[in-house]
Amino acid sequence: MGKGFEIEFNGDWERDLYRMAQGQVDQLAKDGTRATERVLASHGGQPIDVVKLVLQRDLKRAGLDVPDHLLTQCAQQISDGGHFTFEPGQIK
């Protein structure tokens, strides 16, 4: 059998699992925000359709599949020359 891991189900296993998952969600939010900053630097002020395509590509590279309404909101902000920050609560 290949390498694996062992889970010890102690009284705090749910809290521990939540913490591990939350750490990943926090990292995805940071990676998504970095992607938006790169798109802002390269495409800020351009038409929303252009920004949206580039943004979607860059967010997928960062491991994020963003719902269309949030992608549109973010692209509009960048098209207007503004910053967009992903919050962990937006990542599911």
N, C-alpha and C positions, 0 to 999 in steps of 0.2 A: 504494500500500500504506500501511497505517496506521503509527503509531509503533511501534517495537520496541526491542529491545535486542540487544546483541552479546555473545556469550560467547566468551571467549578461552580455549582449552583449553591451558593451560600445565601444568607439572608439579604445580601445587598446586590444580588446578580442583576436585578432589573435596573437599579440605579447605575451600576457599572456599565451595563449595556447601553443605557441612555447616554451616559457620558462619552462612550466611544463613538456612538452615532453622532452626537452633537459636535464632537470634534471634527468629524468629516464634513458635516453640514457647514460649520464655521469656515472650514478651509475652502469649500466650494463657493461660499459667499465672497471670500477674499479673492479667489481666482476669477470669479465673475466680475468683480469690481475692477481688477487689474485689466481684464479684457476690455471693459468699457472705457477705461482710461487710454488704452492703446488706440481704440477706435476713435475716441474724441481727438487724440493727437493727429491721427491720419485722415479722418473724415469729418471732423467737426465743422458744422456750417453747411454741409452738403445736403442735398435733398433727402428726405426721410426714407424714401424707397432704397436709395443707395446705402445709406447708413444701416438700415434694417438688414439688408442682405449680408453686409460685411460683419455686422454685429452677431447675427445668427451663426455664421460660420465660426467666428472667434469664440463665441460662448460654447458651441459644441466641442471645439478643440479643448476648452477648459473643463469639459465634462458636464456641461449644463444644457438641458433641454428646456428652454424657457417657454411658457405659454405665450401665445400670440399677443394677448392684450398687454402683458408685461414687456414683451419684446418691442411692441409698438410704442409704449410709454417711454421706454429707455431710448429707443431710436429717436423719438421726437425731442427728448431732452438734449441728446448729443447733436442732433441737427440744428437745434437752437443755440448750440455752443456751450451747453451746461453739463455738469457732472452728474453721474448716476451711480449710486452706491447700492449694491445688493445687501439686504439684511438677511440674516439666517432664517427669519420667519417666512421669507419669500421662497426659500428653497425647500422643496418637498421631495 
